Amino acid sequence: MANRDPETIKQEIDKARDQLALTVDSLAERANPQRLADDVKAAVIRFVKKPVVAASLAGVGALVVVVAIRRVKR
């Protein structure tokens, strides 16, 4: 191995440490349960707001109301 300046080695170690810290912070943010829950919630809301899905849910809701009324009348 070539002789290297101790100051250069220290700078490389500091740079590697900083890069590792950024990577760990990034992973911690991605694995944050609250952020994951917020992402899922936003995805579900986007899905439900689609016209086809909203119409389907309205139809299912109407069907449930009709069935409930028929059962109450019996």
N, C-alpha and C positions, 0 to 999 in steps of 0.2 A: 504494500500500500504506500502511496506517495506521502511524503511529509506534507502536512497541511498546517496552515496557520491556526493556532488555537482560537483566535478571534473569528475566523471564518467558520470554524466548527460551531462555535457558540451561536453565531448568526443563523446557521442552518438549523440548529436545534430549536432556536427561538421561532424561526419561521415554521418549522414542522409543528411545534407546540400550538402556535396560533391557528394553523390550518386544522389541526385536530380539534381544537376548541370550537371552531366554527362548525365542523362536521357534527360534533356532539350536540351543540346547540340546535342545529338543524334537525337532527334526529329526535331530540327531545320535543321540539315544536310539532313535528309530524305525528308523534305518538301521544300528544296531549289528548286525553279523553274528552275534554270539553270541546276542543277544536274538531275532533272526529264527530262528536254528537252534532255540533253545529253544521258540519258539512253534510251529514246524513239528513238532517232536518231541512236544509236548503234544497237538497236533491229531491226529497219527497215533495216539498212545496212546488218546485218547478214541474215535477211529474204531474201532480194533481191539477195544476193550472192549465195543463194542455186541454184544449176544447173536447177532444174525444174522451179523455179520462173524466173530465168534469161532467159531461153528459152521461157517461156510463154510471158514475156514482149517483147522479141525480135519479137515473132510472132505477137503480138498486134501492135507493132510499124510498122512492115512491112505491116500489113493490113491497118493501118491508112495512110501510104504512098501511097499504091495502090489506096485506095478510093480517096485520095486527088488528085492524078494524073488523075484519071478517071473524077473527077468533073471539073478539069481545062480544060481537052480536050473537054468537052461538050460545 
